[in-house]
Amino acid sequence: MKKKLKYIIYLSLVTIIAGLIFYKFYFNRPSIISKVPADVSYCIVMNNRKIANELRLIEKIKKDTFVKRSTSNFTQTIEKIIEQTGVNPLGEIVLFGNYNSYYLAWAGISKKTFYKYLKNSKLIAKHTKNFEYVKLNNKLYLSYDWPLVVLSNKLPDLKKGFFSDKSPKISIKDLQIEENKNSTVWGFIKPDLYNSGLLKLIPIKEKTYISVIIDEQKTEFNLYQKNLKLQNQNFLPSINNKCLLVLSCPWDTLFIKSVNILPNEIVKPILKMISKPVNQLNFEVLDTITSTEQVITYDMDIEFKLTQKIYYKYKTYPGMYLELFKTQPDTQTKISSEFFKQKLSENTKSYVLQSGNKTFEKLPDYYFYANIDLLRTDPFWKPFCSSHINKVEIFTSPYKNGSITKIKLHY
């Protein structure tokens, strides 16, 4: 009887402890979403429980050339702080902000660990009415009202910001539609963020809902616009097995200068030669051009006799068809020259830089396809394609009463 009672007490204690832990980290976890201000331009929610199961895939993505080119020290800082302070695994990580501000919010898991991080990092906390904060550098703050933690480039507003309880807040209904309810990452982007130039390959004209699903074969980003129907987006070009890359998008002259997808060896000479504003770009990768150049050198010996030496230098140049469409057609066409093994010409509607003929007669206004498997084997593009991704597709098509933009990364 005593032994049986002992087991009952033991099981009861285990159940109580398990219940307390479950309550603390599930029922009693703070809602991050309910603290986000209602006037933000974007709000993206990451489900920790799903992301935890997909970390291996995320690690793969982080090593890709395209991802590395688009990330910064801010990303590395986030990873370091989250790793050292800890995040509630049953909560969410929420990224939100406006045109020139960004905030990353989450719920901490251990107060002791968090304050140990502050102490070890020799960070001195300052106090406000609603929260405490430390300055990490000139453009980065870590604010907290335990267990709520926010990493941002600006301090949260005291009256209307994340830690204020008296200002309008966002709701789940503002973030979710039927299509993104079960996604790993979900939320929305408004058109005013589009003006920042971050999303020029994606036609964002109204509030756009995001759905991100990660699995073993691919990661798929879906962007839904309920009422936007785009012209010239009702078809997809027929891609053959030899196609390396094709790009079509409404990039203007200023934005092309900031693009780092194309190598500077290509972009800089082109921008020097075009004199009129452009607002649409079509680009195809054709067969790489190989060239063997003769190099002659002379060596002088101790008797002042010259010896001629000849060797051959192997070079590669990108095969391409690049067309930049003018904002306004004109009647004057001045350029017709050749450089970098390419022919540069100008007509009334566009500038054309080419090493061969284009293969697509017509492209949608918004479209991107890259066969990275093939680019990795190409002598010119190989250095730019260190990636675990085998293929990338970005395209927009009609969906219900609006449109959907799909971004697919195939492994």
C-alpha positions as CSV (number, residue, x, y, z in Angstrom):
1,M,0.0,0.0,0.0
2,K,2.8,2.4,0.9
3,K,4.6,1.6,-2.3
4,K,1.5,2.2,-4.3
5,L,0.9,5.5,-2.5
6,K,4.5,6.5,-3.2
7,Y,4.0,5.9,-7.0
8,I,0.8,7.9,-6.9
9,I,2.5,10.9,-5.2
10,Y,5.4,10.6,-7.7
11,L,3.1,10.6,-10.7
12,S,1.1,13.4,-9.3
13,L,4.2,15.6,-8.9
14,V,5.4,14.8,-12.4
15,T,1.9,15.7,-13.8
16,I,1.8,19.0,-11.8
17,I,5.3,19.9,-13.0
18,A,4.5,19.1,-16.6
19,G,1.3,21.0,-16.3
20,L,3.1,24.1,-14.9
21,I,5.7,24.0,-17.7
22,F,2.9,23.5,-20.3
23,Y,1.0,26.4,-18.8
24,K,4.0,28.7,-18.6
25,F,5.2,28.1,-22.2
26,Y,1.8,27.7,-23.9
27,F,-1.2,29.2,-22.3
28,N,0.7,31.9,-20.5
29,R,3.0,32.9,-23.3
30,P,2.6,36.6,-24.3
31,S,1.0,37.4,-27.6
32,I,3.5,39.2,-29.8
33,I,1.1,39.9,-32.6
34,S,-1.3,41.7,-30.3
35,K,1.4,44.3,-29.4
36,V,2.3,45.3,-33.0
37,P,1.1,48.8,-33.9
38,A,-1.8,49.0,-36.4
39,D,-0.2,51.5,-38.8
40,V,2.8,49.3,-39.9
41,S,3.6,48.9,-43.6
42,Y,4.5,45.2,-43.2
43,C,4.1,42.5,-40.6
44,I,5.5,39.0,-41.1
45,V,5.0,36.2,-38.6
46,M,7.4,33.2,-38.2
47,N,6.0,30.2,-36.5
48,N,8.7,28.9,-34.2
49,R,7.3,25.4,-33.9
50,K,7.4,24.9,-37.6
51,I,10.7,26.7,-38.2
52,A,12.4,24.5,-35.5
53,N,11.6,21.4,-37.7
54,E,13.0,23.2,-40.8
55,L,16.3,24.6,-39.4
56,R,18.4,22.2,-41.5
57,L,16.7,23.5,-44.7
58,I,17.1,27.1,-43.6
59,E,20.8,26.6,-43.0
60,K,21.1,25.4,-46.6
61,I,19.3,28.5,-47.9
62,K,21.6,30.8,-45.8
63,K,24.7,29.5,-47.6
64,D,23.3,30.5,-51.1
65,T,25.0,33.2,-53.1
66,F,21.7,35.0,-53.8
67,V,20.8,35.0,-50.1
68,K,24.3,36.1,-49.0
69,R,24.1,39.1,-51.4
70,S,20.8,40.2,-50.0
71,T,21.6,39.9,-46.3
72,S,23.7,42.1,-44.0
73,N,25.3,42.3,-40.6
74,F,21.8,42.9,-39.2
75,T,21.0,39.2,-40.0
76,Q,24.1,38.0,-38.3
77,T,23.3,40.2,-35.3
78,I,19.8,38.7,-35.0
79,E,21.1,35.2,-35.1
80,K,23.7,35.8,-32.4
81,I,21.3,37.6,-30.0
82,I,18.5,35.0,-30.5
83,E,21.0,32.2,-29.9
84,Q,22.4,33.7,-26.8
85,T,19.2,35.0,-25.2
86,G,16.7,32.2,-26.2
87,V,13.2,32.3,-27.7
88,N,10.0,30.8,-26.5
89,P,9.7,27.8,-28.8
90,L,5.8,27.9,-28.7
91,G,5.6,31.5,-29.6
92,E,6.2,33.5,-32.8
93,I,8.9,35.8,-34.1
94,V,7.4,38.9,-35.7
95,L,9.1,41.2,-38.2
96,F,7.3,44.6,-38.7
97,G,7.9,48.2,-39.6
98,N,7.6,51.0,-42.1
99,Y,9.5,52.4,-45.0
100,N,12.6,53.4,-42.9
101,S,12.2,51.4,-39.7
102,Y,12.2,47.7,-38.8
103,Y,11.5,45.8,-35.6
104,L,11.9,42.1,-34.8
105,A,10.0,41.0,-31.7
106,W,9.8,37.7,-29.8
107,A,9.2,36.3,-26.4
108,G,12.2,35.3,-24.3
109,I,12.3,31.9,-22.5
110,S,14.7,32.5,-19.6
111,K,15.1,35.8,-17.8
112,K,18.3,34.7,-16.1
113,T,19.9,33.8,-19.5
114,F,18.7,37.1,-21.0
115,Y,20.2,39.3,-18.2
116,K,23.4,37.2,-18.3
117,Y,23.7,38.0,-22.0
118,L,23.4,41.8,-21.2
119,K,26.0,41.5,-18.4
120,N,28.5,39.5,-20.5
121,S,28.1,41.9,-23.4
122,K,28.7,44.8,-21.0
123,L,25.5,46.5,-22.1
124,I,24.2,49.2,-19.9
125,A,20.4,49.4,-19.7
126,K,18.4,52.6,-19.9
127,H,14.9,53.0,-18.7
128,T,11.8,54.6,-20.2
129,K,8.2,54.6,-19.0
130,N,7.2,51.4,-20.8
131,F,10.4,49.5,-21.4
132,E,14.1,49.2,-20.9
133,Y,16.7,49.2,-23.7
134,V,20.4,48.9,-24.6
135,K,22.1,50.5,-27.5
136,L,24.0,47.8,-29.5
137,N,25.5,50.3,-32.0
138,N,24.6,53.5,-33.8
139,K,21.7,51.9,-35.8
140,L,20.6,49.0,-33.5
141,Y,18.7,48.9,-30.2
142,L,17.6,46.0,-28.1
143,S,14.5,46.9,-26.1
144,Y,12.6,44.7,-23.6
145,D,9.9,44.5,-21.0
146,W,10.4,40.9,-20.0
147,P,9.5,38.5,-21.5
148,L,8.9,40.8,-24.6
149,V,12.1,41.6,-26.6
150,V,12.5,43.8,-29.6
151,L,15.5,44.3,-31.9
152,S,15.2,47.5,-34.0
153,N,16.9,50.3,-35.8
154,K,14.9,52.8,-33.9
155,L,13.5,53.0,-30.4
156,P,9.9,52.0,-30.1
157,D,7.5,55.0,-29.8
158,L,6.4,55.5,-26.2
159,K,2.8,56.4,-27.1
160,K,2.1,54.4,-30.2
161,G,4.8,51.8,-30.2
162,F,5.2,48.1,-29.5
163,F,5.3,48.4,-25.6
164,S,2.4,50.9,-25.4
165,D,-1.0,49.5,-24.4
166,K,-3.0,52.6,-25.3
167,S,-2.6,52.7,-29.1
168,P,-4.4,50.7,-31.8
169,K,-2.9,47.3,-32.5
170,I,-2.9,44.8,-35.3
171,S,-5.1,41.7,-35.2
172,I,-4.8,38.2,-36.6
173,K,-7.5,39.1,-39.2
174,D,-5.2,41.8,-40.6
175,L,-2.5,39.2,-41.3
176,Q,-4.4,36.1,-42.4
177,I,-6.4,34.9,-45.3
178,E,-7.5,31.3,-46.1
179,E,-4.5,30.7,-48.2
180,N,-1.8,31.4,-45.5
181,K,-3.4,30.1,-42.3
182,N,-1.2,27.0,-42.2
183,S,2.1,28.5,-43.5
184,T,5.4,28.5,-41.8
185,V,5.7,32.3,-42.4
186,W,2.7,34.5,-43.0
187,G,1.6,38.1,-42.9
188,F,1.3,41.1,-45.3
189,I,3.2,43.9,-47.1
190,K,1.6,47.2,-48.2
191,P,2.5,49.1,-51.3
192,D,4.4,51.9,-49.5
193,L,7.2,49.4,-48.7
194,Y,7.5,48.7,-52.4
195,N,8.7,52.2,-52.9
196,S,11.8,51.4,-51.0
197,G,13.1,49.4,-54.0
198,L,13.4,46.1,-52.1
199,L,10.7,44.3,-54.1
200,K,11.0,45.6,-57.6
201,L,10.7,42.2,-59.1
202,I,7.3,41.7,-57.4
203,P,4.2,43.7,-58.5
204,I,2.9,45.0,-55.2
205,K,0.1,47.5,-55.9
206,E,-2.2,46.8,-52.9
207,K,-2.0,45.1,-49.5
208,T,-0.3,41.7,-50.3
209,Y,-0.7,38.6,-48.1
210,I,2.3,36.4,-47.7
211,S,2.5,32.6,-47.4
212,V,5.8,30.7,-47.0
213,I,6.0,26.9,-47.0
214,I,9.3,25.0,-46.6
215,D,9.8,21.4,-47.4
216,E,12.5,18.9,-48.5
217,Q,12.1,19.7,-52.2
218,K,11.5,23.4,-52.3
219,T,10.6,26.6,-50.5
220,E,7.6,28.4,-51.9
221,F,6.7,32.0,-51.3
222,N,3.2,33.0,-52.3
223,L,2.0,36.6,-52.4
224,Y,-1.7,37.2,-52.8
225,Q,-3.4,40.4,-54.0
226,K,-7.1,40.1,-53.7
227,N,-8.2,42.7,-56.3
228,L,-5.2,43.3,-58.5
229,K,-5.4,41.9,-62.0
230,L,-2.2,42.6,-64.0
231,Q,-1.9,43.1,-67.8
232,N,0.4,40.8,-69.7
233,Q,0.6,38.2,-67.0
234,N,-1.8,35.6,-68.3
235,F,0.9,33.4,-69.8
236,L,4.3,31.8,-68.9
237,P,7.1,31.5,-71.4
238,S,8.0,28.0,-72.6
239,I,11.3,27.1,-70.9
240,N,13.6,24.5,-72.6
241,N,16.1,22.4,-70.8
242,K,19.0,24.5,-72.1
243,C,17.8,27.8,-70.7
244,L,20.1,29.1,-68.1
245,L,18.4,32.4,-67.0
246,V,15.7,34.8,-68.2
247,L,14.6,38.0,-66.4
248,S,11.8,40.4,-67.2
249,C,10.8,43.2,-64.8
250,P,10.0,47.0,-64.6
251,W,13.3,48.2,-63.3
252,D,14.1,51.9,-63.9
253,T,17.6,53.4,-64.4
254,L,18.1,54.3,-60.7
255,F,17.2,50.9,-59.5
256,I,19.4,49.1,-62.0
257,K,22.4,50.9,-60.5
258,S,21.6,49.3,-57.1
259,V,21.1,45.7,-58.4
260,N,23.8,43.3,-57.3
261,I,22.4,40.2,-59.0
262,L,24.3,41.0,-62.2
263,P,28.1,41.4,-62.0
264,N,29.5,45.0,-62.0
265,E,31.5,44.1,-65.1
266,I,28.2,44.1,-67.0
267,V,26.2,46.8,-65.3
268,K,28.7,49.6,-65.1
269,P,29.6,49.8,-68.8
270,I,26.0,49.7,-69.8
271,L,25.0,52.5,-67.5
272,K,27.7,54.7,-68.9
273,M,26.4,54.4,-72.4
274,I,22.7,54.8,-72.1
275,S,21.6,58.4,-72.0
276,K,17.8,58.2,-71.8
277,P,15.7,56.9,-68.8
278,V,14.5,53.2,-69.0
279,N,11.7,51.5,-67.1
280,Q,11.7,47.9,-68.3
281,L,14.4,45.2,-68.6
282,N,14.5,41.9,-70.5
283,F,17.6,39.7,-70.0
284,E,18.6,36.3,-71.2
285,V,21.8,34.3,-70.6
286,L,23.1,32.8,-73.8
287,D,26.1,30.6,-74.4
288,T,29.2,31.9,-72.8
289,I,31.8,33.4,-75.2
290,T,35.3,32.0,-74.9
291,S,38.3,33.8,-76.2
292,T,42.0,33.0,-76.5
293,E,44.2,36.1,-76.5
294,Q,47.8,36.2,-77.6
295,V,50.1,37.9,-75.1
296,I,53.7,38.8,-76.2
297,T,56.4,39.7,-73.7
298,Y,60.1,40.4,-74.0
299,D,63.0,39.3,-71.7
300,M,66.4,41.0,-71.7
301,D,69.4,38.9,-70.8
302,I,72.6,40.1,-69.3
303,E,74.0,40.7,-72.8
304,F,71.1,43.1,-73.6
305,K,69.6,40.6,-76.0
306,L,65.8,40.6,-76.3
307,T,64.0,37.3,-76.3
308,Q,60.4,37.3,-77.4
309,K,57.9,35.0,-75.5
310,I,54.4,34.3,-76.6
311,Y,51.7,32.7,-74.5
312,Y,47.9,32.5,-74.8
313,K,45.5,33.7,-72.2
314,Y,42.1,32.1,-72.0
315,K,39.2,34.4,-71.2
316,T,35.4,34.0,-70.9
317,Y,32.7,36.6,-71.5
318,P,29.0,36.3,-70.7
319,G,26.7,35.4,-73.6
320,M,23.6,37.5,-73.2
321,Y,20.7,39.4,-74.7
322,L,19.9,42.4,-72.7
323,E,17.2,44.9,-73.7
324,L,16.5,48.1,-71.7
325,F,13.2,49.7,-72.8
326,K,13.0,53.5,-72.9
327,T,10.5,55.4,-70.8
328,Q,9.5,57.4,-73.9
329,P,10.2,56.2,-77.5
330,D,12.2,58.7,-79.6
331,T,13.4,59.1,-83.2
332,Q,17.1,59.6,-82.5
333,T,19.3,56.5,-82.3
334,K,23.0,57.2,-81.8
335,I,24.7,54.2,-80.3
336,S,25.9,51.3,-82.5
337,S,29.2,49.8,-81.2
338,E,30.8,46.7,-79.8
339,F,32.5,46.2,-76.4
340,F,33.1,43.4,-74.0
341,K,32.5,40.9,-76.9
342,Q,28.9,42.3,-77.2
343,K,27.1,44.4,-79.7
344,L,25.5,47.5,-78.2
345,S,22.8,49.2,-80.3
346,E,20.0,51.7,-79.9
347,N,16.6,51.8,-81.5
348,T,13.6,54.1,-81.0
349,K,12.2,52.0,-78.2
350,S,15.2,50.4,-76.4
351,Y,18.9,49.8,-75.9
352,V,20.1,46.3,-76.8
353,L,23.3,44.6,-75.7
354,Q,23.8,41.2,-77.2
355,S,26.2,38.5,-78.1
356,G,23.5,36.5,-80.0
357,N,19.8,36.5,-80.8
358,K,17.1,36.4,-78.1
359,T,15.2,33.2,-77.7
360,F,11.9,34.5,-76.2
361,E,9.7,36.6,-78.5
362,K,7.5,37.7,-75.7
363,L,7.9,37.7,-71.9
364,P,5.5,38.7,-69.0
365,D,6.3,42.1,-67.4
366,Y,7.3,40.3,-64.2
367,Y,9.2,37.1,-64.6
368,F,12.4,35.4,-63.5
369,Y,13.8,31.9,-64.1
370,A,17.3,30.6,-63.3
371,N,18.6,27.1,-63.8
372,I,21.4,27.3,-61.2
373,D,22.4,23.7,-61.9
374,L,23.4,24.8,-65.4
375,L,24.8,28.1,-64.3
376,R,27.2,26.2,-61.9
377,T,28.7,24.4,-64.9
378,D,29.1,27.6,-67.0
379,P,32.7,29.0,-67.1
380,F,31.6,32.6,-66.7
381,W,28.6,32.3,-64.3
382,K,30.0,29.6,-62.0
383,P,31.7,32.0,-59.5
384,F,28.3,33.7,-58.9
385,C,26.3,30.5,-58.3
386,S,27.6,28.8,-55.1
387,S,24.2,27.6,-54.1
388,H,22.3,24.6,-52.7
389,I,19.3,25.8,-54.8
390,N,19.0,24.1,-58.2
391,K,16.3,26.3,-59.8
392,V,14.6,29.6,-59.1
393,E,11.2,30.7,-60.5
394,I,9.4,34.0,-59.9
395,F,6.1,34.6,-61.8
396,T,2.7,36.3,-61.4
397,S,-0.6,34.9,-62.7
398,P,-4.3,35.5,-62.2
399,Y,-5.8,34.1,-59.0
400,K,-9.6,34.3,-58.2
401,N,-10.5,38.0,-58.4
402,G,-6.9,39.1,-58.1
403,S,-3.4,37.7,-58.7
404,I,-0.7,35.5,-57.1
405,T,3.0,35.9,-57.3
406,K,5.0,32.7,-56.7
407,I,8.6,32.5,-55.8
408,K,9.9,28.9,-55.9
409,L,13.3,27.8,-54.7
410,H,14.0,24.2,-55.8
411,Y,16.7,22.1,-54.0
